[in-house]
Amino acid sequence: MAAKRAMQSLELCIANPMQLFNSMDPAPFRERDLDVEVVAYILEWAHETARDAPLGLHVTLPRGSGFEGAAGVLADAVHESFRQRASSNRRRLKRLFRDGRYSLLIGLSFLAMAIFISDYISGLISNESSAWLLQESVVIGGWVALWHPLNIFLYGWWPIRAEIRLFDRLGNMEVSVLHTDEAGPPSTAFGGGASA
């Protein structure tokens, strides 16, 4: 049986907990979206972690920040933000597969029509080489119509699926809040670093 991987942890040292959140989002605190720069920072770190390792986020705040005893609220807000992103990507993936099915139906119909037309037209042309060139050109056009659905089903879906898995992991990561007597870093820093 494989040994369980050690938790991969990221430490954010901030002066004010509101630095984590989008200041323009009018939603209640627990439902408020994370700041774009914070999300980018967390995602950059998470992409470097082992895929099966549990994740942890440790937020360090100075005492007097007003968040003493409110670690659960902060954790809920972080979890909800990433879970919403996972849910949004699931809807995006569902729409992509729906578009792929419609595109495949259209592409196959167009290919069948192209083959029928090429056979019909080639029978009307007496010059064999000209008939072959026209026939092949029309059929190639039919195959080109299948590129979009094939691109979706071969390549387009798996990056979105990978994002969903990552957001699911981040939506379930352990979030803890630590308080320090030291002053926090400048407001532009998300500080800290990653640790295994």
Backbone hydrogen bonds in HBPLUS format (Angstrom, degrees):
<---DONOR---> <-ACCEPTOR-->    atom                        ^
c    i                          cat <-CA-CA->   ^        H-A-AA   ^      H-
h    n   atom  resd res      DA  || num        DHA   H-A  angle D-A-AA Bond
n    s   type  num  typ     dist DA aas  dist angle  dist       angle   num
A0008-GLN N   A0054-PRO O   2.84 MM  46  6.22 162.7  1.87 169.1 168.7     1
A0056-GLY N   A0008-GLN O   2.85 MM  48  6.09 137.0  2.04 154.9 153.1     2
A0009-SER N   A0195-SER O   2.68 MM 186  5.15 165.0  1.70 174.7 175.8     3
A0195-SER N   A0009-SER O   2.70 MM 186  5.15 163.0  1.73 153.3 156.2     4
A0010-LEU N   A0056-GLY O   2.88 MM  46  6.27 150.9  1.97 147.9 155.5     5
A0058-HIS N   A0010-LEU O   2.82 MM  48  6.12 169.9  1.83 161.6 164.4     6
A0011-GLU N   A0193-GLY O   2.89 MM 182  5.39 165.9  1.91 150.7 155.6     7
A0012-LEU N   A0058-HIS O   2.84 MM  46  6.20 157.6  1.89 150.4 157.4     8
A0060-THR N   A0012-LEU O   2.75 MM  48  6.06 168.5  1.76 159.2 162.6     9
A0014-ILE N   A0060-THR O   3.05 MM  46  6.27 161.5  2.08 168.1 170.3    10
A0019-GLN N   A0016-ASN O   2.98 MM   3  5.74 167.3  2.00 124.7 129.0    11
A0020-LEU N   A0017-PRO O   3.11 MM   3  5.87 162.0  2.15 118.9 123.3    12
A0021-PHE N   A0018-MET O   3.16 MM   3  5.47 156.2  2.22 108.6 115.3    13
A0035-ASP N   A0020-LEU O   2.78 MM  15  5.58 166.4  1.80 127.9 130.1    14
A0022-ASN N   A0033-ASP O   2.90 MM  11  5.76 173.8  1.90 154.5 154.2    15
A0025-ASP N   A0022-ASN O   3.19 MM   3  5.55 161.4  2.23 111.0 116.7    16
A0031-GLU N   A0028-PRO O   2.91 MM   3  5.45 136.1  2.11 115.5 128.0    17
A0032-ARG N   A0028-PRO O   2.98 MM   4  5.92 110.6  2.47 147.3 163.9    18
A0032-ARG N   A0029-PHE O   3.15 MM   3  5.07 159.0  2.20 103.6 110.1    19
A0038-VAL N   A0035-ASP O   3.10 MM   3  5.22 118.2  2.50  98.8 114.0    20
A0039-VAL N   A0035-ASP O   2.95 MM   4  6.27 163.2  1.98 159.8 164.3    21
A0040-ALA N   A0036-VAL O   2.96 MM   4  6.17 163.1  1.98 149.6 154.3    22
A0041-TYR N   A0037-GLU O   2.98 MM   4  6.11 153.1  2.06 140.9 148.2    23
A0042-ILE N   A0038-VAL O   2.92 MM   4  6.17 163.2  1.94 154.8 158.8    24
A0043-LEU N   A0039-VAL O   2.82 MM   4  5.98 165.1  1.84 156.4 160.9    25
A0044-GLU N   A0040-ALA O   2.95 MM   4  6.02 158.0  1.99 143.6 149.8    26
A0045-TRP N   A0041-TYR O   3.16 MM   4  6.39 156.5  2.22 142.9 148.8    27
A0046-ALA N   A0042-ILE O   2.81 MM   4  6.04 164.7  1.84 152.5 157.4    28
A0047-HIS N   A0043-LEU O   2.90 MM   4  6.03 153.1  1.97 152.8 157.6    29
A0048-GLU N   A0045-TRP O   2.99 MM   3  5.46 145.4  2.12 110.9 121.0    30
A0049-THR N   A0046-ALA O   3.15 MM   3  5.28 159.2  2.20 105.4 111.9    31
A0053-ALA N   A0050-ALA O   3.21 MM   3  5.34 164.9  2.23 108.8 113.3    32
A0174-GLU N   A0055-LEU O   3.08 MM 119  6.47 152.6  2.16 152.4 145.2    33
A0057-LEU N   A0174-GLU O   2.69 MM 117  6.11 161.5  1.72 166.0 171.9    34
A0176-SER N   A0057-LEU O   2.89 MM 119  6.37 160.0  1.93 162.1 168.4    35
A0059-VAL N   A0176-SER O   2.84 MM 117  6.19 168.5  1.85 164.8 162.5    36
A0178-LEU N   A0059-VAL O   2.75 MM 119  6.06 164.6  1.77 156.1 161.2    37
A0061-LEU N   A0178-LEU O   2.80 MM 117  6.19 164.2  1.83 165.2 168.1    38
A0180-THR N   A0061-LEU O   2.88 MM 119  6.20 150.0  1.97 149.6 157.5    39
A0063-ARG N   A0180-THR O   2.79 MM 117  5.71 147.9  1.89 157.4 155.7    40
A0070-ALA N   A0067-PHE O   3.02 MM   3  5.06 163.1  2.05 126.2 124.7    41
A0074-LEU N   A0070-ALA O   3.24 MM   4  6.60 159.3  2.28 152.8 157.7    42
A0075-ALA N   A0071-ALA O   2.88 MM   4  6.13 161.4  1.92 153.4 159.1    43
A0076-ASP N   A0072-GLY O   2.89 MM   4  6.04 160.8  1.93 146.3 151.5    44
A0077-ALA N   A0073-VAL O   3.05 MM   4  6.25 153.7  2.12 143.4 150.4    45
A0078-VAL N   A0074-LEU O   3.01 MM   4  6.30 159.5  2.06 151.7 156.6    46
A0079-HIS N   A0075-ALA O   2.89 MM   4  6.09 171.2  1.90 157.3 160.0    47
A0080-GLU N   A0076-ASP O   2.88 MM   4  5.94 164.8  1.90 147.9 152.7    48
A0081-SER N   A0077-ALA O   3.05 MM   4  6.15 153.0  2.13 141.7 148.6    49
A0082-PHE N   A0078-VAL O   3.24 MM   4  6.57 162.3  2.28 154.1 156.7    50
A0083-ARG N   A0079-HIS O   2.90 MM   4  6.08 154.7  1.96 152.8 161.2    51
A0084-GLN N   A0080-GLU O   2.92 MM   4  6.03 150.6  2.01 145.4 152.2    52
A0085-ARG N   A0081-SER O   3.24 MM   4  6.53 148.8  2.34 137.0 145.1    53
A0086-ALA N   A0082-PHE O   2.96 MM   4  6.26 153.9  2.03 146.4 153.1    54
A0087-SER N   A0083-ARG O   2.92 MM   4  6.14 159.2  1.96 146.3 152.0    55
A0088-SER N   A0084-GLN O   2.86 MM   4  6.04 156.2  1.92 147.0 153.5    56
A0089-ASN N   A0085-ARG O   2.99 MM   4  6.19 155.6  2.05 146.0 152.0    57
A0090-ARG N   A0086-ALA O   2.95 MM   4  6.24 142.6  2.10 143.3 153.9    58
A0091-ARG N   A0087-SER O   3.09 MM   4  6.43 154.7  2.16 147.4 153.3    59
A0092-ARG N   A0088-SER O   2.97 MM   4  6.24 151.0  2.05 141.2 150.2    60
A0093-LEU N   A0089-ASN O   2.83 MM   4  6.03 153.3  1.90 145.1 151.5    61
A0094-LYS N   A0090-ARG O   2.96 MM   4  6.17 155.4  2.02 144.6 151.4    62
A0095-ARG N   A0091-ARG O   2.95 MM   4  6.22 158.6  1.99 149.1 154.4    63
A0096-LEU N   A0092-ARG O   2.92 MM   4  6.16 151.4  2.01 143.6 152.0    64
A0097-PHE N   A0093-LEU O   2.99 MM   4  6.27 161.6  2.02 152.7 155.8    65
A0098-ARG N   A0094-LYS O   3.01 MM   4  6.23 153.1  2.09 144.6 152.5    66
A0099-ASP N   A0095-ARG O   2.86 MM   4  6.08 162.6  1.89 151.7 156.2    67
A0100-GLY N   A0096-LEU O   2.83 MM   4  6.04 148.1  1.93 143.0 153.0    68
A0101-ARG N   A0097-PHE O   2.92 MM   4  6.17 151.4  2.00 145.2 151.5    69
A0102-TYR N   A0098-ARG O   3.07 MM   4  6.39 165.3  2.09 152.7 156.0    70
A0103-SER N   A0099-ASP O   2.82 MM   4  5.96 161.3  1.86 148.5 154.6    71
A0104-LEU N   A0100-GLY O   2.84 MM   4  5.94 149.7  1.93 142.3 150.7    72
A0105-LEU N   A0101-ARG O   3.01 MM   4  6.24 158.5  2.06 148.2 153.3    73
A0106-ILE N   A0102-TYR O   2.97 MM   4  6.25 162.8  2.00 151.7 156.3    74
A0107-GLY N   A0103-SER O   2.79 MM   4  5.91 161.4  1.82 147.3 153.3    75
A0108-LEU N   A0104-LEU O   2.85 MM   4  5.98 164.5  1.87 151.7 155.3    76
A0109-SER N   A0105-LEU O   3.03 MM   4  6.13 157.5  2.08 143.0 149.7    77
A0110-PHE N   A0106-ILE O   2.87 MM   4  6.07 157.8  1.92 149.6 156.1    78
A0111-LEU N   A0107-GLY O   2.84 MM   4  6.05 154.5  1.91 146.3 153.7    79
A0112-ALA N   A0108-LEU O   2.91 MM   4  6.12 163.3  1.94 149.5 153.5    80
A0113-MET N   A0109-SER O   2.99 MM   4  6.19 159.4  2.03 146.2 152.1    81
A0114-ALA N   A0110-PHE O   2.80 MM   4  5.99 152.7  1.87 146.0 154.3    82
A0115-ILE N   A0111-LEU O   2.90 MM   4  6.16 158.3  1.95 153.0 157.9    83
A0116-PHE N   A0112-ALA O   3.02 MM   4  6.24 161.4  2.05 147.1 152.3    84
A0117-ILE N   A0113-MET O   2.86 MM   4  6.06 165.3  1.88 152.8 156.9    85
A0118-SER N   A0114-ALA O   2.84 MM   4  5.95 161.6  1.87 148.3 154.0    86
A0119-ASP N   A0115-ILE O   2.99 MM   4  6.16 158.5  2.04 147.5 152.8    87
A0120-TYR N   A0116-PHE O   2.99 MM   4  6.20 155.6  2.06 145.5 152.8    88
A0121-ILE N   A0117-ILE O   2.81 MM   4  5.99 171.5  1.82 159.7 161.4    89
A0122-SER N   A0118-SER O   2.95 MM   4  5.90 159.8  1.99 142.7 149.0    90
A0123-GLY N   A0119-ASP O   3.31 MM   4  6.39 138.0  2.49 134.1 143.0    91
A0123-GLY N   A0120-TYR O   3.25 MM   3  5.40 133.1  2.48  96.7 108.8    92
A0124-LEU N   A0121-ILE O   2.91 MM   3  5.21 145.2  2.03 107.0 117.7    93
A0131-ALA N   A0127-ASN O   2.95 MM   4  6.12 157.1  2.01 152.4 159.5    94
A0132-TRP N   A0128-GLU O   2.92 MM   4  6.13 156.3  1.98 147.0 153.4    95
A0133-LEU N   A0129-SER O   2.98 MM   4  6.16 160.4  2.02 145.6 150.6    96
A0134-LEU N   A0130-SER O   3.01 MM   4  6.17 164.0  2.03 149.3 153.3    97
A0135-GLN N   A0131-ALA O   2.90 MM   4  6.00 160.1  1.94 146.5 152.9    98
A0136-GLU N   A0132-TRP O   2.90 MM   4  6.06 167.0  1.92 152.7 155.9    99
A0137-SER N   A0133-LEU O   3.02 MM   4  6.10 154.9  2.08 143.8 150.9   100
A0138-VAL N   A0134-LEU O   3.06 MM   4  6.26 162.2  2.10 151.9 155.4   101
A0139-VAL N   A0135-GLN O   3.08 MM   4  6.31 161.4  2.12 149.4 154.8   102
A0140-ILE N   A0136-GLU O   2.86 MM   4  6.01 158.9  1.90 149.0 154.9   103
A0141-GLY N   A0137-SER O   3.04 MM   4  6.26 153.9  2.11 142.1 149.1   104
A0142-GLY N   A0138-VAL O   3.07 MM   4  6.43 144.0  2.21 140.2 150.0   105
A0142-GLY N   A0139-VAL O   3.01 MM   3  4.94 117.6  2.42  92.4 108.1   106
A0143-TRP N   A0139-VAL O   2.96 MM   4  6.38 151.4  2.05 150.5 158.1   107
A0144-VAL N   A0140-ILE O   2.89 MM   4  6.18 152.4  1.96 151.1 159.1   108
A0145-ALA N   A0141-GLY O   3.26 MM   4  6.52 140.0  2.43 137.3 146.5   109
A0145-ALA N   A0142-GLY O   3.21 MM   3  5.25 128.3  2.49  93.8 106.7   110
A0146-LEU N   A0143-TRP O   2.94 MM   3  5.32 150.5  2.03 107.4 116.8   111
A0147-TRP N   A0144-VAL O   3.00 MM   3  5.31 163.4  2.02 111.9 117.3   112
A0150-LEU N   A0146-LEU O   3.11 MM   4  6.18 161.7  2.14 154.4 160.2   113
A0151-ASN N   A0147-TRP O   2.80 MM   4  5.92 152.3  1.88 153.1 161.1   114
A0152-ILE N   A0148-HIS O   3.06 MM   4  6.37 152.2  2.14 149.6 156.8   115
A0153-PHE N   A0149-PRO O   2.98 MM   4  6.24 171.0  1.99 156.7 157.3   116
A0154-LEU N   A0150-LEU O   2.83 MM   4  5.76 143.3  1.97 145.4 154.5   117
A0155-TYR N   A0151-ASN O   2.92 MM   4  5.41 153.6  1.99 132.3 140.9   118
A0156-GLY N   A0151-ASN O   2.83 MM   5  5.99 149.5  1.93 146.4 152.5   119
A0161-ARG N   A0157-TRP O   3.03 MM   4  6.31 156.5  2.09 152.4 159.9   120
A0162-ALA N   A0158-TRP O   2.95 MM   4  6.10 154.0  2.01 146.3 152.6   121
A0163-GLU N   A0159-PRO O   3.05 MM   4  6.32 149.5  2.15 139.6 147.3   122
A0164-ILE N   A0160-ILE O   2.96 MM   4  6.30 152.9  2.04 149.0 156.4   123
A0165-ARG N   A0161-ARG O   3.06 MM   4  6.37 161.0  2.09 150.6 154.7   124
A0166-LEU N   A0162-ALA O   3.01 MM   4  6.26 157.2  2.06 145.9 152.2   125
A0167-PHE N   A0163-GLU O   2.83 MM   4  6.05 166.3  1.84 155.7 159.2   126
A0168-ASP N   A0164-ILE O   2.83 MM   4  6.03 151.5  1.91 149.0 157.4   127
A0169-ARG N   A0165-ARG O   2.99 MM   4  6.26 154.7  2.05 144.5 150.9   128
A0170-LEU N   A0166-LEU O   2.91 MM   4  6.24 160.1  1.95 151.7 157.4   129
A0171-GLY N   A0167-PHE O   2.75 MM   4  5.85 142.2  1.89 141.2 152.3   130
A0172-ASN N   A0169-ARG O   3.17 MM   3  5.31 150.3  2.27 100.0 108.9   131
A0173-MET N   A0170-LEU O   3.43 MM   3  5.07 164.5  2.45  95.1  99.5   132
A0189-ALA N   A0186-PRO O   3.01 MM   3  5.68 165.6  2.03 124.0 128.6   133
